[in-house]
Amino acid sequence: MSGDKTNKPILCRIGIHKLRRVDWEEGTPRAIYKCDRCGKQKRVMMGM
Ligand SMILES: [Zn+2]
C-alpha cells in the first residue's frame, strides 16, 4: 500500500544486525562488515 521500502527484518529494526566481515577498507586498518539480513554496511577499526 505505502511505497515504503524499509522492509527490514525485525531484529535489524531494533538494531541487532547479523554482521559478517566481507572486506577490508583499502589502505586502512578497518574491516567492512555487512549485515546478512538487511545488507547494512559497517566499518570497524581493527586497531590493536
Ligand atoms: Zn541488518
mmCIF file of the protein (N, C-alpha, C, O) and its ligand, coordinates in Angstrom:
data_MODEL
# 
_entry.id   MODEL 
# 
loop_
_entity.id 
_entity.type 
_entity.pdbx_number_of_molecules 
1 polymer     1 
2 non-polymer 1 
# 
_entity_poly.entity_id                      1 
_entity_poly.type                           'polypeptide(L)' 
_entity_poly.nstd_linkage                   no 
_entity_poly.nstd_monomer                   no 
_entity_poly.pdbx_seq_one_letter_code       MSGDKTNKPILCRIGIHKLRRVDWEEGTPRAIYKCDRCGKQKRVMMGM 
_entity_poly.pdbx_seq_one_letter_code_can   MSGDKTNKPILCRIGIHKLRRVDWEEGTPRAIYKCDRCGKQKRVMMGM 
_entity_poly.pdbx_strand_id                 A 
# 
loop_
_entity_poly_seq.entity_id 
_entity_poly_seq.num 
_entity_poly_seq.mon_id 
_entity_poly_seq.hetero 
1 1  MET n 
1 2  SER n 
1 3  GLY n 
1 4  ASP n 
1 5  LYS n 
1 6  THR n 
1 7  ASN n 
1 8  LYS n 
1 9  PRO n 
1 10 ILE n 
1 11 LEU n 
1 12 CYS n 
1 13 ARG n 
1 14 ILE n 
1 15 GLY n 
1 16 ILE n 
1 17 HIS n 
1 18 LYS n 
1 19 LEU n 
1 20 ARG n 
1 21 ARG n 
1 22 VAL n 
1 23 ASP n 
1 24 TRP n 
1 25 GLU n 
1 26 GLU n 
1 27 GLY n 
1 28 THR n 
1 29 PRO n 
1 30 ARG n 
1 31 ALA n 
1 32 ILE n 
1 33 TYR n 
1 34 LYS n 
1 35 CYS n 
1 36 ASP n 
1 37 ARG n 
1 38 CYS n 
1 39 GLY n 
1 40 LYS n 
1 41 GLN n 
1 42 LYS n 
1 43 ARG n 
1 44 VAL n 
1 45 MET n 
1 46 MET n 
1 47 GLY n 
1 48 MET n 
# 
loop_
_struct_asym.id 
_struct_asym.entity_id 
A 1 
B 2 
# 
loop_
_chem_comp.id 
_chem_comp.type 
_chem_comp.mon_nstd_flag 
ALA 'L-peptide linking' y 
ARG 'L-peptide linking' y 
ASN 'L-peptide linking' y 
ASP 'L-peptide linking' y 
CYS 'L-peptide linking' y 
GLN 'L-peptide linking' y 
GLU 'L-peptide linking' y 
GLY 'peptide linking'   y 
HIS 'L-peptide linking' y 
ILE 'L-peptide linking' y 
LEU 'L-peptide linking' y 
LYS 'L-peptide linking' y 
MET 'L-peptide linking' y 
PRO 'L-peptide linking' y 
SER 'L-peptide linking' y 
THR 'L-peptide linking' y 
TRP 'L-peptide linking' y 
TYR 'L-peptide linking' y 
VAL 'L-peptide linking' y 
ZN  non-polymer         . 
# 
_pdbx_entity_nonpoly.entity_id   2 
_pdbx_entity_nonpoly.name        ? 
_pdbx_entity_nonpoly.comp_id     ZN 
# 
_pdbx_nonpoly_scheme.asym_id         B 
_pdbx_nonpoly_scheme.entity_id       2 
_pdbx_nonpoly_scheme.mon_id          ZN 
_pdbx_nonpoly_scheme.ndb_seq_num     1 
_pdbx_nonpoly_scheme.pdb_seq_num     101 
_pdbx_nonpoly_scheme.auth_seq_num    101 
_pdbx_nonpoly_scheme.pdb_mon_id      ZN 
_pdbx_nonpoly_scheme.auth_mon_id     ZN 
_pdbx_nonpoly_scheme.pdb_strand_id   A 
_pdbx_nonpoly_scheme.pdb_ins_code    . 
# 
loop_
_atom_site.group_PDB 
_atom_site.id 
_atom_site.type_symbol 
_atom_site.label_atom_id 
_atom_site.label_alt_id 
_atom_site.label_comp_id 
_atom_site.label_asym_id 
_atom_site.label_entity_id 
_atom_site.label_seq_id 
_atom_site.pdbx_PDB_ins_code 
_atom_site.Cartn_x 
_atom_site.Cartn_y 
_atom_site.Cartn_z 
_atom_site.occupancy 
_atom_site.B_iso_or_equiv 
_atom_site.pdbx_formal_charge 
_atom_site.auth_seq_id 
_atom_site.auth_comp_id 
_atom_site.auth_asym_id 
_atom_site.auth_atom_id 
_atom_site.pdbx_PDB_model_num 
ATOM   1   N  N  . MET A 1 1  ? 0.831  -1.193  0.000  1.00 0.00 ? 1   MET A N  1 
ATOM   2   C  CA . MET A 1 1  ? 0.000  0.000   0.000  1.00 0.00 ? 1   MET A CA 1 
ATOM   3   C  C  . MET A 1 1  ? 0.877  1.258   0.000  1.00 0.00 ? 1   MET A C  1 
ATOM   4   O  O  . MET A 1 1  ? 0.867  2.034   -0.955 1.00 0.00 ? 1   MET A O  1 
ATOM   5   N  N  . SER A 1 2  ? 1.611  1.438   1.055  1.00 0.00 ? 2   SER A N  1 
ATOM   6   C  CA . SER A 1 2  ? 2.552  2.547   1.051  1.00 0.00 ? 2   SER A CA 1 
ATOM   7   C  C  . SER A 1 2  ? 3.779  2.142   0.251  1.00 0.00 ? 2   SER A C  1 
ATOM   8   O  O  . SER A 1 2  ? 4.078  0.954   0.127  1.00 0.00 ? 2   SER A O  1 
ATOM   9   N  N  . GLY A 1 3  ? 4.480  3.106   -0.284 1.00 0.00 ? 3   GLY A N  1 
ATOM   10  C  CA . GLY A 1 3  ? 5.676  2.795   -1.056 1.00 0.00 ? 3   GLY A CA 1 
ATOM   11  C  C  . GLY A 1 3  ? 6.906  2.683   -0.183 1.00 0.00 ? 3   GLY A C  1 
ATOM   12  O  O  . GLY A 1 3  ? 8.015  3.026   -0.591 1.00 0.00 ? 3   GLY A O  1 
ATOM   13  N  N  . ASP A 1 4  ? 6.690  2.200   1.013  1.00 0.00 ? 4   ASP A N  1 
ATOM   14  C  CA . ASP A 1 4  ? 7.791  2.117   1.963  1.00 0.00 ? 4   ASP A CA 1 
ATOM   15  C  C  . ASP A 1 4  ? 8.749  0.981   1.609  1.00 0.00 ? 4   ASP A C  1 
ATOM   16  O  O  . ASP A 1 4  ? 8.351  -0.177  1.486  1.00 0.00 ? 4   ASP A O  1 
ATOM   17  N  N  . LYS A 1 5  ? 10.008 1.342   1.452  1.00 0.00 ? 5   LYS A N  1 
ATOM   18  C  CA . LYS A 1 5  ? 10.988 0.316   1.102  1.00 0.00 ? 5   LYS A CA 1 
ATOM   19  C  C  . LYS A 1 5  ? 11.731 -0.205  2.327  1.00 0.00 ? 5   LYS A C  1 
ATOM   20  O  O  . LYS A 1 5  ? 12.573 -1.096  2.212  1.00 0.00 ? 5   LYS A O  1 
ATOM   21  N  N  . THR A 1 6  ? 11.428 0.338   3.480  1.00 0.00 ? 6   THR A N  1 
ATOM   22  C  CA . THR A 1 6  ? 12.134 -0.120  4.672  1.00 0.00 ? 6   THR A CA 1 
ATOM   23  C  C  . THR A 1 6  ? 11.530 -1.437  5.140  1.00 0.00 ? 6   THR A C  1 
ATOM   24  O  O  . THR A 1 6  ? 10.801 -1.513  6.129  1.00 0.00 ? 6   THR A O  1 
ATOM   25  N  N  . ASN A 1 7  ? 11.866 -2.444  4.392  1.00 0.00 ? 7   ASN A N  1 
ATOM   26  C  CA . ASN A 1 7  ? 11.322 -3.772  4.613  1.00 0.00 ? 7   ASN A CA 1 
ATOM   27  C  C  . ASN A 1 7  ? 12.314 -4.613  5.424  1.00 0.00 ? 7   ASN A C  1 
ATOM   28  O  O  . ASN A 1 7  ? 12.628 -5.747  5.063  1.00 0.00 ? 7   ASN A O  1 
ATOM   29  N  N  . LYS A 1 8  ? 12.793 -4.040  6.510  1.00 0.00 ? 8   LYS A N  1 
ATOM   30  C  CA . LYS A 1 8  ? 13.848 -4.707  7.270  1.00 0.00 ? 8   LYS A CA 1 
ATOM   31  C  C  . LYS A 1 8  ? 13.298 -5.779  8.184  1.00 0.00 ? 8   LYS A C  1 
ATOM   32  O  O  . LYS A 1 8  ? 12.176 -5.688  8.682  1.00 0.00 ? 8   LYS A O  1 
ATOM   33  N  N  . PRO A 1 9  ? 14.112 -6.793  8.391  1.00 0.00 ? 9   PRO A N  1 
ATOM   34  C  CA . PRO A 1 9  ? 13.752 -7.805  9.386  1.00 0.00 ? 9   PRO A CA 1 
ATOM   35  C  C  . PRO A 1 9  ? 13.640 -7.154  10.770 1.00 0.00 ? 9   PRO A C  1 
ATOM   36  O  O  . PRO A 1 9  ? 14.297 -6.152  11.051 1.00 0.00 ? 9   PRO A O  1 
ATOM   37  N  N  . ILE A 1 10 ? 12.829 -7.719  11.594 1.00 0.00 ? 10  ILE A N  1 
ATOM   38  C  CA . ILE A 1 10 ? 12.540 -7.120  12.893 1.00 0.00 ? 10  ILE A CA 1 
ATOM   39  C  C  . ILE A 1 10 ? 13.800 -6.915  13.739 1.00 0.00 ? 10  ILE A C  1 
ATOM   40  O  O  . ILE A 1 10 ? 13.942 -5.887  14.401 1.00 0.00 ? 10  ILE A O  1 
ATOM   41  N  N  . LEU A 1 11 ? 14.695 -7.868  13.718 1.00 0.00 ? 11  LEU A N  1 
ATOM   42  C  CA . LEU A 1 11 ? 15.911 -7.729  14.527 1.00 0.00 ? 11  LEU A CA 1 
ATOM   43  C  C  . LEU A 1 11 ? 16.757 -6.560  14.060 1.00 0.00 ? 11  LEU A C  1 
ATOM   44  O  O  . LEU A 1 11 ? 17.349 -5.852  14.875 1.00 0.00 ? 11  LEU A O  1 
ATOM   45  N  N  . CYS A 1 12 ? 16.817 -6.354  12.749 1.00 0.00 ? 12  CYS A N  1 
ATOM   46  C  CA . CYS A 1 12 ? 17.575 -5.226  12.219 1.00 0.00 ? 12  CYS A CA 1 
ATOM   47  C  C  . CYS A 1 12 ? 16.917 -3.913  12.618 1.00 0.00 ? 12  CYS A C  1 
ATOM   48  O  O  . CYS A 1 12 ? 17.604 -2.924  12.873 1.00 0.00 ? 12  CYS A O  1 
ATOM   49  N  N  . ARG A 1 13 ? 15.605 -3.899  12.670 1.00 0.00 ? 13  ARG A N  1 
ATOM   50  C  CA . ARG A 1 13 ? 14.890 -2.674  13.032 1.00 0.00 ? 13  ARG A CA 1 
ATOM   51  C  C  . ARG A 1 13 ? 15.211 -2.236  14.447 1.00 0.00 ? 13  ARG A C  1 
ATOM   52  O  O  . ARG A 1 13 ? 15.214 -1.041  14.743 1.00 0.00 ? 13  ARG A O  1 
ATOM   53  N  N  . ILE A 1 14 ? 15.478 -3.180  15.313 1.00 0.00 ? 14  ILE A N  1 
ATOM   54  C  CA . ILE A 1 14 ? 15.810 -2.796  16.678 1.00 0.00 ? 14  ILE A CA 1 
ATOM   55  C  C  . ILE A 1 14 ? 17.310 -2.722  16.883 1.00 0.00 ? 14  ILE A C  1 
ATOM   56  O  O  . ILE A 1 14 ? 17.790 -2.598  18.010 1.00 0.00 ? 14  ILE A O  1 
ATOM   57  N  N  . GLY A 1 15 ? 18.046 -2.798  15.788 1.00 0.00 ? 15  GLY A N  1 
ATOM   58  C  CA . GLY A 1 15 ? 19.490 -2.536  15.863 1.00 0.00 ? 15  GLY A CA 1 
ATOM   59  C  C  . GLY A 1 15 ? 20.359 -3.753  16.061 1.00 0.00 ? 15  GLY A C  1 
ATOM   60  O  O  . GLY A 1 15 ? 21.558 -3.626  16.312 1.00 0.00 ? 15  GLY A O  1 
ATOM   61  N  N  . ILE A 1 16 ? 19.767 -4.946  15.952 1.00 0.00 ? 16  ILE A N  1 
ATOM   62  C  CA . ILE A 1 16 ? 20.574 -6.158  16.090 1.00 0.00 ? 16  ILE A CA 1 
ATOM   63  C  C  . ILE A 1 16 ? 20.830 -6.729  14.707 1.00 0.00 ? 16  ILE A C  1 
ATOM   64  O  O  . ILE A 1 16 ? 19.993 -7.436  14.146 1.00 0.00 ? 16  ILE A O  1 
ATOM   65  N  N  . HIS A 1 17 ? 21.992 -6.415  14.170 1.00 0.00 ? 17  HIS A N  1 
ATOM   66  C  CA . HIS A 1 17 ? 22.305 -6.870  12.825 1.00 0.00 ? 17  HIS A CA 1 
ATOM   67  C  C  . HIS A 1 17 ? 23.163 -8.126  12.889 1.00 0.00 ? 17  HIS A C  1 
ATOM   68  O  O  . HIS A 1 17 ? 23.856 -8.393  13.872 1.00 0.00 ? 17  HIS A O  1 
ATOM   69  N  N  . LYS A 1 18 ? 23.089 -8.868  11.823 1.00 0.00 ? 18  LYS A N  1 
ATOM   70  C  CA . LYS A 1 18 ? 23.897 -10.089 11.733 1.00 0.00 ? 18  LYS A CA 1 
ATOM   71  C  C  . LYS A 1 18 ? 25.132 -9.771  10.894 1.00 0.00 ? 18  LYS A C  1 
ATOM   72  O  O  . LYS A 1 18 ? 25.213 -10.111 9.713  1.00 0.00 ? 18  LYS A O  1 
ATOM   73  N  N  . LEU A 1 19 ? 26.081 -9.113  11.535 1.00 0.00 ? 19  LEU A N  1 
ATOM   74  C  CA . LEU A 1 19 ? 27.226 -8.604  10.794 1.00 0.00 ? 19  LEU A CA 1 
ATOM   75  C  C  . LEU A 1 19 ? 28.247 -9.696  10.477 1.00 0.00 ? 19  LEU A C  1 
ATOM   76  O  O  . LEU A 1 19 ? 28.548 -10.568 11.292 1.00 0.00 ? 19  LEU A O  1 
ATOM   77  N  N  . ARG A 1 20 ? 28.752 -9.603  9.273  1.00 0.00 ? 20  ARG A N  1 
ATOM   78  C  CA . ARG A 1 20 ? 29.750 -10.559 8.809  1.00 0.00 ? 20  ARG A CA 1 
ATOM   79  C  C  . ARG A 1 20 ? 30.821 -9.770  8.066  1.00 0.00 ? 20  ARG A C  1 
ATOM   80  O  O  . ARG A 1 20 ? 30.512 -8.845  7.315  1.00 0.00 ? 20  ARG A O  1 
ATOM   81  N  N  . ARG A 1 21 ? 32.071 -10.137 8.277  1.00 0.00 ? 21  ARG A N  1 
ATOM   82  C  CA . ARG A 1 21 ? 33.137 -9.391  7.599  1.00 0.00 ? 21  ARG A CA 1 
ATOM   83  C  C  . ARG A 1 21 ? 33.171 -9.773  6.132  1.00 0.00 ? 21  ARG A C  1 
ATOM   84  O  O  . ARG A 1 21 ? 33.236 -10.954 5.792  1.00 0.00 ? 21  ARG A O  1 
ATOM   85  N  N  . VAL A 1 22 ? 33.125 -8.767  5.259  1.00 0.00 ? 22  VAL A N  1 
ATOM   86  C  CA . VAL A 1 22 ? 33.110 -9.051  3.834  1.00 0.00 ? 22  VAL A CA 1 
ATOM   87  C  C  . VAL A 1 22 ? 34.355 -8.549  3.129  1.00 0.00 ? 22  VAL A C  1 
ATOM   88  O  O  . VAL A 1 22 ? 34.705 -9.039  2.055  1.00 0.00 ? 22  VAL A O  1 
ATOM   89  N  N  . ASP A 1 23 ? 35.029 -7.570  3.728  1.00 0.00 ? 23  ASP A N  1 
ATOM   90  C  CA . ASP A 1 23 ? 36.160 -6.972  3.024  1.00 0.00 ? 23  ASP A CA 1 
ATOM   91  C  C  . ASP A 1 23 ? 36.976 -6.115  3.987  1.00 0.00 ? 23  ASP A C  1 
ATOM   92  O  O  . ASP A 1 23 ? 36.587 -5.871  5.129  1.00 0.00 ? 23  ASP A O  1 
ATOM   93  N  N  . TRP A 1 24 ? 38.119 -5.671  3.480  1.00 0.00 ? 24  TRP A N  1 
ATOM   94  C  CA . TRP A 1 24 ? 38.908 -4.690  4.218  1.00 0.00 ? 24  TRP A CA 1 
ATOM   95  C  C  . TRP A 1 24 ? 38.870 -3.381  3.459  1.00 0.00 ? 24  TRP A C  1 
ATOM   96  O  O  . TRP A 1 24 ? 38.879 -3.368  2.228  1.00 0.00 ? 24  TRP A O  1 
ATOM   97  N  N  . GLU A 1 25 ? 38.828 -2.280  4.191  1.00 0.00 ? 25  GLU A N  1 
ATOM   98  C  CA . GLU A 1 25 ? 38.880 -0.983  3.526  1.00 0.00 ? 25  GLU A CA 1 
ATOM   99  C  C  . GLU A 1 25 ? 40.318 -0.726  3.114  1.00 0.00 ? 25  GLU A C  1 
ATOM   100 O  O  . GLU A 1 25 ? 41.238 -0.772  3.930  1.00 0.00 ? 25  GLU A O  1 
ATOM   101 N  N  . GLU A 1 26 ? 40.484 -0.463  1.867  1.00 0.00 ? 26  GLU A N  1 
ATOM   102 C  CA . GLU A 1 26 ? 41.825 -0.353  1.313  1.00 0.00 ? 26  GLU A CA 1 
ATOM   103 C  C  . GLU A 1 26 ? 42.626 0.762   1.981  1.00 0.00 ? 26  GLU A C  1 
ATOM   104 O  O  . GLU A 1 26 ? 42.138 1.880   2.149  1.00 0.00 ? 26  GLU A O  1 
ATOM   105 N  N  . GLY A 1 27 ? 43.861 0.439   2.357  1.00 0.00 ? 27  GLY A N  1 
ATOM   106 C  CA . GLY A 1 27 ? 44.753 1.447   2.913  1.00 0.00 ? 27  GLY A CA 1 
ATOM   107 C  C  . GLY A 1 27 ? 44.489 1.830   4.354  1.00 0.00 ? 27  GLY A C  1 
ATOM   108 O  O  . GLY A 1 27 ? 45.126 2.744   4.877  1.00 0.00 ? 27  GLY A O  1 
ATOM   109 N  N  . THR A 1 28 ? 43.564 1.151   5.000  1.00 0.00 ? 28  THR A N  1 
ATOM   110 C  CA . THR A 1 28 ? 43.260 1.462   6.391  1.00 0.00 ? 28  THR A CA 1 
ATOM   111 C  C  . THR A 1 28 ? 43.176 0.158   7.183  1.00 0.00 ? 28  THR A C  1 
ATOM   112 O  O  . THR A 1 28 ? 43.001 -0.912  6.600  1.00 0.00 ? 28  THR A O  1 
ATOM   113 N  N  . PRO A 1 29 ? 43.297 0.243   8.496  1.00 0.00 ? 29  PRO A N  1 
ATOM   114 C  CA . PRO A 1 29 ? 43.136 -0.963  9.320  1.00 0.00 ? 29  PRO A CA 1 
ATOM   115 C  C  . PRO A 1 29 ? 41.682 -1.235  9.638  1.00 0.00 ? 29  PRO A C  1 
ATOM   116 O  O  . PRO A 1 29 ? 41.366 -1.780  10.695 1.00 0.00 ? 29  PRO A O  1 
ATOM   117 N  N  . ARG A 1 30 ? 40.800 -0.863  8.737  1.00 0.00 ? 30  ARG A N  1 
ATOM   118 C  CA . ARG A 1 30 ? 39.384 -1.052  9.011  1.00 0.00 ? 30  ARG A CA 1 
ATOM   119 C  C  . ARG A 1 30 ? 38.797 -2.201  8.204  1.00 0.00 ? 30  ARG A C  1 
ATOM   120 O  O  . ARG A 1 30 ? 39.108 -2.394  7.029  1.00 0.00 ? 30  ARG A O  1 
ATOM   121 N  N  . ALA A 1 31 ? 37.960 -2.934  8.861  1.00 0.00 ? 31  ALA A N  1 
ATOM   122 C  CA . ALA A 1 31 ? 37.255 -4.028  8.197  1.00 0.00 ? 31  ALA A CA 1 
ATOM   123 C  C  . ALA A 1 31 ? 35.858 -3.559  7.841  1.00 0.00 ? 31  ALA A C  1 
ATOM   124 O  O  . ALA A 1 31 ? 35.260 -2.746  8.547  1.00 0.00 ? 31  ALA A O  1 
ATOM   125 N  N  . ILE A 1 32 ? 35.349 -4.080  6.742  1.00 0.00 ? 32  ILE A N  1 
ATOM   126 C  CA . ILE A 1 32 ? 33.980 -3.756  6.353  1.00 0.00 ? 32  ILE A CA 1 
ATOM   127 C  C  . ILE A 1 32 ? 33.088 -4.942  6.698  1.00 0.00 ? 32  ILE A C  1 
ATOM   128 O  O  . ILE A 1 32 ? 33.295 -6.059  6.224  1.00 0.00 ? 32  ILE A O  1 
ATOM   129 N  N  . TYR A 1 33 ? 32.115 -4.677  7.516  1.00 0.00 ? 33  TYR A N  1 
ATOM   130 C  CA . TYR A 1 33 ? 31.148 -5.705  7.901  1.00 0.00 ? 33  TYR A CA 1 
ATOM   131 C  C  . TYR A 1 33 ? 29.831 -5.424  7.199  1.00 0.00 ? 33  TYR A C  1 
ATOM   132 O  O  . TYR A 1 33 ? 29.474 -4.276  6.936  1.00 0.00 ? 33  TYR A O  1 
ATOM   133 N  N  . LYS A 1 34 ? 29.136 -6.482  6.910  1.00 0.00 ? 34  LYS A N  1 
ATOM   134 C  CA . LYS A 1 34 ? 27.844 -6.318  6.254  1.00 0.00 ? 34  LYS A CA 1 
ATOM   135 C  C  . LYS A 1 34 ? 26.832 -7.234  6.927  1.00 0.00 ? 34  LYS A C  1 
ATOM   136 O  O  . LYS A 1 34 ? 27.134 -8.367  7.303  1.00 0.00 ? 34  LYS A O  1 
ATOM   137 N  N  . CYS A 1 35 ? 25.636 -6.710  7.062  1.00 0.00 ? 35  CYS A N  1 
ATOM   138 C  CA . CYS A 1 35 ? 24.578 -7.492  7.689  1.00 0.00 ? 35  CYS A CA 1 
ATOM   139 C  C  . CYS A 1 35 ? 23.993 -8.483  6.684  1.00 0.00 ? 35  CYS A C  1 
ATOM   140 O  O  . CYS A 1 35 ? 23.590 -8.104  5.585  1.00 0.00 ? 35  CYS A O  1 
ATOM   141 N  N  . ASP A 1 36 ? 23.955 -9.725  7.069  1.00 0.00 ? 36  ASP A N  1 
ATOM   142 C  CA . ASP A 1 36 ? 23.409 -10.780 6.202  1.00 0.00 ? 36  ASP A CA 1 
ATOM   143 C  C  . ASP A 1 36 ? 21.926 -10.590 5.920  1.00 0.00 ? 36  ASP A C  1 
ATOM   144 O  O  . ASP A 1 36 ? 21.420 -11.012 4.880  1.00 0.00 ? 36  ASP A O  1 
ATOM   145 N  N  . ARG A 1 37 ? 21.249 -9.961  6.843  1.00 0.00 ? 37  ARG A N  1 
ATOM   146 C  CA . ARG A 1 37 ? 19.795 -9.844  6.703  1.00 0.00 ? 37  ARG A CA 1 
ATOM   147 C  C  . ARG A 1 37 ? 19.361 -8.625  5.897  1.00 0.00 ? 37  ARG A C  1 
ATOM   148 O  O  . ARG A 1 37 ? 18.570 -8.751  4.963  1.00 0.00 ? 37  ARG A O  1 
ATOM   149 N  N  . CYS A 1 38 ? 19.876 -7.435  6.255  1.00 0.00 ? 38  CYS A N  1 
ATOM   150 C  CA . CYS A 1 38 ? 19.373 -6.231  5.595  1.00 0.00 ? 38  CYS A CA 1 
ATOM   151 C  C  . CYS A 1 38 ? 20.387 -5.592  4.658  1.00 0.00 ? 38  CYS A C  1 
ATOM   152 O  O  . CYS A 1 38 ? 20.037 -4.695  3.891  1.00 0.00 ? 38  CYS A O  1 
ATOM   153 N  N  . GLY A 1 39 ? 21.651 -6.045  4.707  1.00 0.00 ? 39  GLY A N  1 
ATOM   154 C  CA . GLY A 1 39 ? 22.650 -5.520  3.787  1.00 0.00 ? 39  GLY A CA 1 
ATOM   155 C  C  . GLY A 1 39 ? 23.336 -4.253  4.273  1.00 0.00 ? 39  GLY A C  1 
ATOM   156 O  O  . GLY A 1 39 ? 24.138 -3.664  3.548  1.00 0.00 ? 39  GLY A O  1 
ATOM   157 N  N  . LYS A 1 40 ? 23.033 -3.837  5.472  1.00 0.00 ? 40  LYS A N  1 
ATOM   158 C  CA . LYS A 1 40 ? 23.670 -2.641  6.026  1.00 0.00 ? 40  LYS A CA 1 
ATOM   159 C  C  . LYS A 1 40 ? 25.163 -2.876  6.198  1.00 0.00 ? 40  LYS A C  1 
ATOM   160 O  O  . LYS A 1 40 ? 25.595 -3.937  6.650  1.00 0.00 ? 40  LYS A O  1 
ATOM   161 N  N  . GLN A 1 41 ? 25.944 -1.863  5.828  1.00 0.00 ? 41  GLN A N  1 
ATOM   162 C  CA . GLN A 1 41 ? 27.390 -1.998  5.980  1.00 0.00 ? 41  GLN A CA 1 
ATOM   163 C  C  . GLN A 1 41 ? 27.881 -1.171  7.137  1.00 0.00 ? 41  GLN A C  1 
ATOM   164 O  O  . GLN A 1 41 ? 27.332 -0.122  7.474  1.00 0.00 ? 41  GLN A O  1 
ATOM   165 N  N  . LYS A 1 42 ? 28.953 -1.690  7.741  1.00 0.00 ? 42  LYS A N  1 
ATOM   166 C  CA . LYS A 1 42 ? 29.526 -1.006  8.882  1.00 0.00 ? 42  LYS A CA 1 
ATOM   167 C  C  . LYS A 1 42 ? 31.033 -1.164  8.825  1.00 0.00 ? 42  LYS A C  1 
ATOM   168 O  O  . LYS A 1 42 ? 31.539 -2.244  8.522  1.00 0.00 ? 42  LYS A O  1 
ATOM   169 N  N  . ARG A 1 43 ? 31.758 -0.077  9.119  1.00 0.00 ? 43  ARG A N  1 
ATOM   170 C  CA . ARG A 1 43 ? 33.210 -0.155  9.134  1.00 0.00 ? 43  ARG A CA 1 
ATOM   171 C  C  . ARG A 1 43 ? 33.711 -0.213  10.567 1.00 0.00 ? 43  ARG A C  1 
ATOM   172 O  O  . ARG A 1 43 ? 33.293 0.566   11.425 1.00 0.00 ? 43  ARG A O  1 
ATOM   173 N  N  . VAL A 1 44 ? 34.607 -1.145  10.803 1.00 0.00 ? 44  VAL A N  1 
ATOM   174 C  CA . VAL A 1 44 ? 35.090 -1.353  12.162 1.00 0.00 ? 44  VAL A CA 1 
ATOM   175 C  C  . VAL A 1 44 ? 36.608 -1.250  12.200 1.00 0.00 ? 44  VAL A C  1 
ATOM   176 O  O  . VAL A 1 44 ? 37.310 -1.945  11.466 1.00 0.00 ? 44  VAL A O  1 
ATOM   177 N  N  . MET A 1 45 ? 37.096 -0.381  13.059 1.00 0.00 ? 45  MET A N  1 
ATOM   178 C  CA . MET A 1 45 ? 38.525 -0.233  13.227 1.00 0.00 ? 45  MET A CA 1 
ATOM   179 C  C  . MET A 1 45 ? 39.106 -1.468  13.903 1.00 0.00 ? 45  MET A C  1 
ATOM   180 O  O  . MET A 1 45 ? 38.647 -1.895  14.962 1.00 0.00 ? 45  MET A O  1 
ATOM   181 N  N  . MET A 1 46 ? 40.127 -2.031  13.262 1.00 0.00 ? 46  MET A N  1 
ATOM   182 C  CA . MET A 1 46 ? 40.716 -3.238  13.825 1.00 0.00 ? 46  MET A CA 1 
ATOM   183 C  C  . MET A 1 46 ? 42.040 -2.919  14.500 1.00 0.00 ? 46  MET A C  1 
ATOM   184 O  O  . MET A 1 46 ? 43.016 -3.653  14.340 1.00 0.00 ? 46  MET A O  1 
ATOM   185 N  N  . GLY A 1 47 ? 42.075 -1.844  15.243 1.00 0.00 ? 47  GLY A N  1 
ATOM   186 C  CA . GLY A 1 47 ? 43.319 -1.437  15.911 1.00 0.00 ? 47  GLY A CA 1 
ATOM   187 C  C  . GLY A 1 47 ? 43.700 -2.404  17.013 1.00 0.00 ? 47  GLY A C  1 
ATOM   188 O  O  . GLY A 1 47 ? 42.857 -3.108  17.568 1.00 0.00 ? 47  GLY A O  1 
ATOM   189 N  N  . MET A 1 48 ? 45.003 -2.424  17.321 1.00 0.00 ? 48  MET A N  1 
ATOM   190 C  CA . MET A 1 48 ? 45.452 -3.318  18.389 1.00 0.00 ? 48  MET A CA 1 
ATOM   191 C  C  . MET A 1 48 ? 46.024 -2.500  19.542 1.00 0.00 ? 48  MET A C  1 
ATOM   192 O  O  . MET A 1 48 ? 46.459 -3.066  20.545 1.00 0.00 ? 48  MET A O  1 
HETATM 193 ZN ZN . ZN  B 2 .  ? 20.682 -5.818  9.482  1.00 0.00 2 101 ZN  A ZN 1 
# 
